[in-house]
């Protein structure tokens, strides 16, 4: 079986080598190319034997970039760069280009004024547009670090005027180039750089999408994020904002006296959250391990050890569905604070998120969100989110009783079979679907999702969770059967979760055993018993508040994004079907498997 796989892959990729490009292609494709090349050679021979064309037709022999399809463009460009590699005139892949410290990127604001005494600026960036005005004058739009500068290249400014035309024939859209020159102004007064020298630093072999239409296809944008970042400035700005959000949270916690730590990604038990884990294998130990679903249990062990305020920002992995708000791996921030409770954490959450929104929004606490993802479309639905403190709070059981017109069983009986029957009948009556296993926790969660979460448009807290839904939270000090927990919601979606931590090892064991019973009923997301964590609790965990936030979902709301793939640089994607030949990668060799899902 395994020995036949390479043969099948080779067959799919092609069995004949193209002597020009070195690709492995099919016999039919090779014949087509040879026939095309023979036709082009005959045409070139005929053109050479013909009388010289008129002066005005000079230079029209080469087709323009727009006239070529992606395959033709790639083949011609690859041939050109291979020739440069052989001749080294110039070297298409130099090792180093020296940038001026004052102009590390082509930012117009960093350029010296035209009348300054400076010898010149050295810039580097990617060519986005080329405009020629005869053979002795060319304009380039150079992009880099989120800025654009115009390059006005003339033969008279070149350090080697004789090679000016040949040098600038090499440059194509998408190339990375270095520019050495001085500031100048065009006839229209636009600030530009007049280069004495332009150097090819790295050629782009592929035909870029038209600068007018850009890159709009979502699939291509997510699968080729590098191309998306090259062409779409809004994508770049979004990920800069994401970085600012993470940095703000980190600075906020640092100023509150928290210490950032790192905990294991793999463990023998998947604990700390109700979620289905990924399984991996350790070869040396011959042991199956779980990728973490949350860092919670490790962080609380650190609090037991005397690190009273700890936090971690990192990836967690949950083997669940992919949709507009879920990705199998995502970024989470969790912190644990000794001698704090749920009320303290709600105040911290409000202060952190309100301050974050102000820092991103010029001091305003309001942002406009388009929940249908149709920003810019006439009549698009808008929701104004107000992060001003204090946020509204919804009691879970009380709100459900109000919305459904029923009286729920007492809190201390919410885990019983009698309550399970009551919840099942309630879901059937109100047409709320819940797949098996229909445990009390899952039925309650579905009812909350249907009747309470949609009420939370601006940020709000849902409080008063039953203990059966929160195996790691401490029981409520005045409401039997409930626990001290809150979830933060906005636009009907959860973005944070926190509670007063359970620090009673006897009660914790009972909670874990209940989770085991739920797992035996078929709930793949239920947790097992973590004996090491219970042992840590037996060494005394002080009264502690624990908090977690989904960074990706927070970024979605603060950047007006409705698809989580927009805020992940490399989101999980379904594998592409293997397509032999150029169709799998227009303008290039067939693509093999990618590391990206």
C-alpha positions in Angstrom: 0.0 0.0 0.0 2.7 2.5 1.1 5.0 1.7 -1.9 2.2 2.4 -4.4 1.5 5.9 -3.0 4.7 7.5 -4.4 4.0 6.0 -7.8 0.5 7.3 -7.8 1.8 10.8 -6.8 4.3 10.8 -9.6 1.7 9.8 -12.1 -0.6 12.6 -10.9 2.3 15.1 -11.1 3.5 14.0 -14.6 6.0 11.6 -15.9 7.9 13.7 -18.6 10.4 16.4 -17.7 10.1 19.7 -19.5 13.7 20.4 -20.7 13.1 24.2 -20.4 11.4 24.6 -17.0 12.4 21.3 -15.4 8.8 20.5 -14.4 7.4 17.0 -14.4 4.4 17.1 -16.7 2.2 14.8 -18.7 3.2 13.6 -22.1 0.3 15.5 -23.7 1.3 18.7 -22.0 4.9 18.3 -23.1 3.8 17.8 -26.7 1.7 20.9 -26.6 4.5 23.0 -25.2 7.0 21.7 -27.8 4.6 22.5 -30.6 4.1 26.0 -29.2 7.8 26.6 -28.8 8.4 25.4 -32.4 5.8 27.8 -33.6 7.4 30.7 -31.6 10.8 29.8 -33.0 9.5 29.8 -36.5 7.9 33.2 -35.9 11.1 34.6 -34.5 13.1 33.3 -37.4 10.7 34.9 -39.8 10.8 38.1 -37.9 14.6 38.1 -38.0 14.6 37.7 -41.8 12.1 40.4 -42.4 13.2 44.0 -43.1 13.7 46.2 -39.9 10.4 47.7 -38.7 9.8 51.3 -38.6 11.2 53.3 -35.7 7.8 53.8 -34.1 7.3 50.0 -33.9 10.5 49.5 -32.1 10.1 47.7 -28.8 6.7 46.2 -29.7 8.0 42.7 -30.2 7.6 41.7 -26.6 4.0 41.0 -25.4 2.8 43.1 -22.4 2.1 41.5 -19.1 -1.6 41.9 -19.6 -1.5 39.9 -22.8 -0.1 36.8 -21.1 -2.0 34.2 -19.2 -0.5 33.1 -15.8 1.1 30.0 -17.3 2.8 32.0 -20.1 3.9 34.7 -17.7 5.5 32.2 -15.2 7.3 30.3 -18.0 8.8 33.5 -19.5 9.7 35.0 -16.1 11.3 31.7 -14.8 13.3 31.5 -18.0 14.5 35.1 -17.5 15.5 34.6 -13.9 17.3 31.4 -14.6 19.3 33.2 -17.2 20.2 35.9 -14.7 21.3 33.2 -12.3 23.7 31.8 -14.9 25.1 35.1 -16.1 25.0 37.0 -12.7 24.2 40.2 -14.6 22.8 41.0 -12.2 22.5 38.5 -9.5 18.7 38.1 -8.9 19.2 37.0 -5.3 21.8 39.2 -3.6 22.6 38.5 0.0 22.4 42.0 1.4 21.1 45.5 0.7 22.1 48.4 3.1 19.2 50.6 4.2 19.6 54.0 5.8 18.5 53.9 9.4 16.3 56.9 8.8 14.5 55.1 5.9 14.3 51.5 6.8 11.1 51.3 4.7 9.7 53.4 1.9 7.7 55.8 4.0 7.3 59.2 2.4 7.4 60.9 5.8 11.0 59.7 6.3 12.4 61.1 3.1 14.7 64.1 3.2 13.5 67.2 1.5 14.7 67.8 -2.1 16.8 70.8 -1.0 18.6 69.0 1.8 22.3 68.3 1.8 21.8 64.6 2.1 23.6 62.4 -0.3 20.5 60.3 -0.8 18.1 57.7 0.6 18.3 54.0 0.4 14.9 52.3 0.4 13.6 48.8 -0.2 10.1 47.5 -1.0 7.9 45.7 -3.5 6.9 47.1 -6.9 3.1 47.3 -7.2 2.8 49.4 -10.4 5.0 50.4 -13.3 4.3 53.2 -15.7 6.7 53.9 -18.6 6.9 57.2 -20.5 9.2 56.3 -23.3 12.4 54.3 -22.8 14.2 56.9 -20.6 11.6 57.6 -17.9 9.8 55.1 -15.7 7.6 55.5 -12.6 7.3 52.8 -10.0 5.0 52.6 -6.9 7.1 51.0 -4.2 5.3 49.5 -1.2 6.7 48.5 2.2 5.8 48.5 5.9 2.3 49.8 5.0 3.5 52.9 3.1 4.0 53.8 -0.5 6.5 56.0 -2.3 6.8 56.9 -6.0 10.1 56.2 -7.7 10.8 58.4 -10.7 13.6 56.8 -12.6 15.2 58.8 -15.5 18.3 57.9 -17.6 20.0 61.2 -16.7 19.9 60.4 -13.0 21.2 56.9 -13.4 24.8 56.2 -12.2 25.2 54.1 -15.4 23.1 55.7 -18.1 24.2 53.3 -20.8 22.6 50.3 -18.9 19.5 52.2 -17.9 17.1 50.6 -20.4 18.5 47.0 -19.9 18.3 47.4 -16.1 14.7 48.6 -16.0 13.6 45.9 -18.5 14.3 43.4 -15.7 11.8 44.8 -13.2 8.3 43.5 -13.0 5.3 43.9 -10.7 5.8 42.1 -7.4 9.6 42.3 -7.5 11.5 43.3 -4.3 13.9 46.0 -5.2 16.4 48.3 -3.5 16.6 52.0 -4.5 19.4 54.5 -3.9 18.5 58.0 -4.8 17.6 61.5 -3.8 14.2 63.2 -3.2 12.7 65.1 -6.1 9.3 66.3 -7.3 7.4 65.5 -10.4 5.9 68.3 -12.7 2.7 67.9 -10.7 4.6 68.5 -7.4 4.4 64.9 -6.1 7.3 63.9 -3.8 9.3 61.1 -5.4 12.7 59.4 -5.3 15.0 59.9 -8.3 17.2 56.9 -8.2 20.8 56.7 -9.2 20.6 53.0 -8.8 17.9 50.3 -8.6 18.8 46.8 -7.6 16.8 43.6 -8.0 16.7 42.0 -4.5 14.3 39.1 -5.1 12.1 38.6 -8.3 8.5 37.6 -8.2 7.9 34.8 -10.7 4.1 35.0 -10.7 1.7 37.3 -12.4 0.1 39.5 -9.7 -3.7 40.1 -9.9 -4.6 43.4 -11.5 -3.9 46.4 -9.2 -7.4 47.7 -10.2 -9.4 44.7 -9.2 -7.1 43.4 -6.5 -7.5 40.0 -4.8 -11.1 39.4 -3.8 -11.5 35.6 -3.7 -11.9 34.5 -0.1 -10.5 31.0 -0.6 -7.3 32.4 -2.2 -7.0 35.1 0.5 -7.1 32.5 3.3 -4.9 29.9 1.6 -2.3 32.3 0.3 -2.2 34.9 3.1 1.1 36.2 1.8 -0.6 37.2 -1.4 -3.5 38.8 0.6 -1.0 40.8 2.6 0.8 42.0 -0.5 -2.3 43.2 -2.2 -4.8 44.2 0.5 -3.8 47.0 2.9 -6.9 46.4 5.0 -5.7 42.9 5.8 -2.4 44.3 7.0 -4.1 46.8 9.2 -6.4 44.2 10.7 -3.4 42.1 11.9 -1.6 45.1 13.2 -4.8 45.8 15.3 -4.7 42.2 16.5 -1.2 42.6 17.6 -2.1 45.9 19.5 -5.0 44.1 21.2 -2.7 41.3 22.5 0.0 43.8 23.6 -2.6 45.9 25.4 -3.9 42.9 27.4 -0.3 41.9 28.2 0.6 45.4 29.4 -2.7 45.7 31.4 -2.0 42.4 33.3 1.7 43.3 33.8 0.7 46.6 35.4 -1.7 44.7 37.7 1.2 42.7 39.1 0.7 39.5 37.0 3.5 37.3 35.8 3.4 35.7 32.4 4.2 32.0 32.3 4.2 29.1 29.9 2.6 25.7 30.5 2.7 22.4 28.6 0.9 22.0 25.3 0.6 18.2 25.7 -0.5 16.1 28.6 -1.9 12.7 29.6 -5.3 14.2 30.5 -7.3 16.9 28.6 -8.6 19.0 31.5 -9.5 22.6 32.3 -12.4 23.0 29.8 -15.3 21.0 28.5 -14.1 20.2 25.0 -13.1 17.3 22.8 -9.3 17.1 22.5 -6.9 16.2 19.8 -4.7 13.1 20.3 -1.0 12.9 19.4 1.7 10.3 20.1 5.0 10.5 21.8 7.3 8.0 20.1 10.0 7.6 22.7 7.6 7.1 25.5 5.2 5.1 23.2 2.4 7.1 24.8 -0.7 8.8 23.4 -1.0 12.4 24.6 -3.7 15.1 24.4 -3.1 18.6 23.0 -4.3 21.0 25.6 -7.8 22.3 25.6 -7.0 24.9 28.2 -4.0 25.8 30.5 -6.2 26.1 33.6 -5.1 23.2 35.8 -1.4 24.0 35.4 -1.9 27.7 36.1 -3.8 26.9 39.3 -1.0 24.6 40.4 1.3 27.6 40.1 -1.0 29.6 42.4 -0.7 26.7 44.9 3.0 27.1 44.6 2.9 30.7 45.7 2.7 32.6 42.3 -0.3 34.6 43.3 -1.0 36.3 40.0 -0.1 34.4 36.8 -1.3 34.6 33.2 -0.7 32.9 29.9 -1.4 33.9 26.3 -1.1 31.0 23.9 -2.7 28.4 21.7 -5.3 25.8 22.7 -6.7 23.0 20.6 -10.2 21.7 20.5 -11.3 18.9 18.1 -14.6 20.5 17.2 -16.3 21.9 14.1 -15.1 24.7 11.9 -17.5 27.6 11.3 -17.7 31.4 11.2 -16.7 31.7 14.9 -14.8 28.5 15.6 -11.3 27.3 14.5 -9.7 24.0 15.8 -6.8 25.9 17.3 -7.1 29.4 18.7 -5.5 31.9 21.0 -6.6 32.3 24.6 -5.6 34.4 27.6 -6.1 33.0 31.0 -5.2 34.6 34.3 -5.5 33.4 38.0 -5.5 35.8 40.9 -5.2 34.7 44.5 -7.6 36.3 47.0 -10.0 37.5 44.3 -13.5 36.3 43.5 -16.0 36.5 40.7 -17.0 40.1 41.5 -13.4 41.3 41.4 -13.0 39.6 38.0 -16.0 41.3 36.5 -14.6 44.7 37.5 -11.2 43.8 36.0 -12.9 42.6 32.8 -14.9 45.8 32.4 -11.8 48.0 33.1 -9.6 46.0 30.7 -12.0 45.8 27.7 -13.2 49.4 28.1 -9.6 50.7 28.2 -8.7 48.5 25.2 -11.6 49.9 23.1 -10.7 53.5 24.0 -7.0 52.9 23.1 -8.1 51.6 19.6 -10.9 54.0 19.1 -9.5 57.4 19.9 -11.0 57.5 23.4 -14.6 56.5 22.4 -16.3 53.5 24.1 -18.6 52.8 21.1 -17.9 50.9 18.0 -20.1 49.9 15.1 -20.4 46.2 14.2 -22.0 44.7 11.1 -23.2 41.2 12.2 -24.2 40.2 8.7 -20.7 40.9 7.3 -22.0 43.3 4.6 -20.3 46.5 5.6 -20.6 49.2 2.9 -23.8 47.7 1.4 -26.8 50.0 1.4 -29.2 49.0 4.2 -26.7 46.8 6.0 -27.6 46.0 9.6 -25.5 47.8 12.1 -25.1 47.2 15.9 -23.6 49.9 18.0 -21.6 48.2 20.8 -21.1 50.4 23.9 -18.3 49.2 26.2 -18.9 51.9 28.9 -18.9 50.5 32.4 -20.9 49.0 34.1 -22.1 46.3 31.8 -25.6 44.7 32.1 -25.9 41.4 34.0 -28.4 38.6 33.3 -29.1 35.9 35.9 -29.3 32.6 34.0 -32.2 30.8 35.9 -34.1 34.0 36.6 -34.0 35.2 32.9 -35.0 31.7 31.6 -38.0 31.7 34.0 -39.0 35.1 32.8 -38.6 34.3 29.1 -40.2 30.8 29.2 -42.9 31.6 31.8 -42.0 28.6 34.0 -40.6 28.0 37.5 -37.4 26.0 37.5 -36.7 23.3 40.1 -34.6 24.4 43.1 -30.9 24.9 42.4 -29.8 21.9 44.5 -31.9 19.6 42.3 -30.7 20.8 38.9 -28.5 17.8 38.5 -31.2 15.1 39.0 -33.0 12.9 36.5 -36.3 14.7 37.4 -34.8 18.0 36.2 -33.4 16.3 33.1 -37.0 15.3 32.2 -38.2 18.9 32.9 -35.5 20.3 30.6 -36.2 17.8 27.8 -39.8 18.7 27.8 -39.0 22.4 27.9 -36.7 22.1 24.8 -39.4 20.1 22.9 -42.1 22.7 23.8 -40.0 25.6 22.5 -38.4 23.7 19.6 -34.9 23.9 20.9 -32.7 21.2 19.4 -30.1 19.4 21.5 -28.2 16.4 20.1 -27.3 13.4 22.3 -26.2 13.1 25.0 -28.9 15.2 26.4 -27.4 15.8 29.8 -28.7 18.5 32.1 -25.7 20.7 31.4 -26.1 20.5 27.6 -29.9 21.1 27.7 -29.4 24.2 29.9 -26.7 25.4 27.5 -29.0 25.1 24.5 -31.8 27.0 26.3 -29.4 29.8 27.3 -28.2 30.0 23.7 -31.7 30.4 22.4 -33.2 32.8 24.9 -30.4 34.7 26.8 -27.4 35.1 24.5 -29.3 37.1 21.8 -30.1 39.7 24.5 -26.4 40.4 24.9 -25.7 42.9 22.1 -23.5 45.4 23.9 -21.1 43.6 26.3 -23.0 41.9 29.1 -22.5 39.2 31.7 -24.5 36.0 32.2 -24.3 34.9 35.9 -25.8 32.3 38.2 -24.7 29.1 36.4 -25.8 25.8 37.9 -22.9 23.7 39.4 -23.7 20.9 36.9 -22.4 23.3 34.1 -19.2 24.3 35.9 -17.1 21.4 37.3 -14.2 23.7 38.3 -16.2 26.6 39.8 -16.8 27.2 43.5 -20.4 26.8 44.8 -22.4 30.0 45.2 -22.1 31.3 48.8 -25.8 32.2 49.1 -27.6 30.2 46.3 -27.5 26.4 46.8 -26.9 24.4 43.6 -25.4 27.4 41.7 -21.8 28.5 41.4 -19.9 31.7 41.3 -19.3 32.1 37.5 -19.9 34.6 34.8 -19.6 34.6 31.0 -19.0 37.7 28.9 -21.1 38.0 25.7 -21.5 40.6 23.0 -23.5 40.3 19.7 -24.9 37.1 21.2 -21.5 35.4 21.2 -19.3 34.4 24.2 -15.9 36.1 24.5 -14.8 35.5 28.1 -15.5 33.1 31.0 -14.5 33.4 34.7 -15.3 32.1 38.1 -14.4 31.9 41.7 -12.2 28.8 41.7 -13.2 25.7 43.5 -10.4 25.0 46.0 -12.0 22.2 48.1 -10.3 18.9 47.0 -13.1 16.8 48.3 -15.7 18.6 46.3 -13.4 18.7 43.3 -13.1 15.0 43.3 -16.9 14.6 43.3 -17.2 17.1 40.4 -14.6 15.1 38.4 -16.5 11.9 39.1 -19.7 13.5 37.8 -17.8 14.4 34.6 -16.7 10.8 34.3 -20.3 9.7 34.5 -21.2 12.2 31.7 -18.3 10.8 29.6 -19.7 7.3 30.1 -23.0 8.5 28.8 -21.3 9.5 25.6 -20.3 13.1 26.2 -16.8 13.3 24.5 -16.3 16.8 25.9 -16.5 15.8 29.5 -13.3 15.8 31.6 -11.6 12.9 33.4 -10.1 12.8 37.0 -6.8 14.6 37.2 -5.2 13.1 40.3 -2.2 15.5 40.1 -4.4 18.5 40.2 -6.4 17.1 43.2 -3.1 16.5 45.0 -2.2 20.2 44.3 -5.5 21.3 45.8 -4.7 19.1 48.9 -1.7 21.3 49.4 -4.0 24.3 49.7 -5.1 26.6 46.9 -5.9 30.1 48.4 -9.3 31.7 47.5 -8.7 32.4 43.8 -10.4 34.0 40.8 -9.8 32.5 37.4 -10.5 34.2 34.0 -10.2 33.3 30.3 -10.8 35.2 27.1 -10.8 34.1 23.4 -8.5 36.5 21.7 -9.6 35.7 18.2 -13.3 36.3 18.9 -12.5 39.5 20.7 -10.5 40.7 17.7 -13.5 39.8 15.4 -15.7 42.2 17.3 -13.2 45.0 17.6 -12.3 44.9 13.8 -15.8 44.4 12.5 -15.2 40.9 11.2 -17.9 38.2 11.1 -15.6 35.3 10.0 -12.9 34.0 12.3 -10.7 33.2 9.3 -10.4 37.0 8.7 -8.5 37.4 12.0 -6.3 34.3 11.8 -3.2 34.6 9.6 -3.4 30.9 8.7 -6.9 29.5 9.4 -7.8 25.8 9.1 -9.0 25.1 5.6 -10.3 21.9 4.0 -7.6 20.2 1.9 -7.7 21.0 -1.8 -8.3 18.0 -4.1 -5.1 17.0 -5.9 -5.2 18.5 -9.4 -2.4 17.4 -11.7 -0.7 19.9 -14.0 -0.7 23.7 -14.0 -4.4 23.9 -13.0 -3.4 23.3 -9.3 -1.2 26.4 -9.3 -1.9 28.8 -12.3 1.4 30.1 -13.5 3.6 27.6 -11.7 4.5 24.0 -11.2 1.9 21.6 -9.6 1.5 22.2 -5.9 2.2 19.3 -3.6 0.7 18.9 -0.1 0.8 22.0 2.1 1.5 22.1 5.8 -1.7 24.1 6.2 -4.9 22.1 6.8 
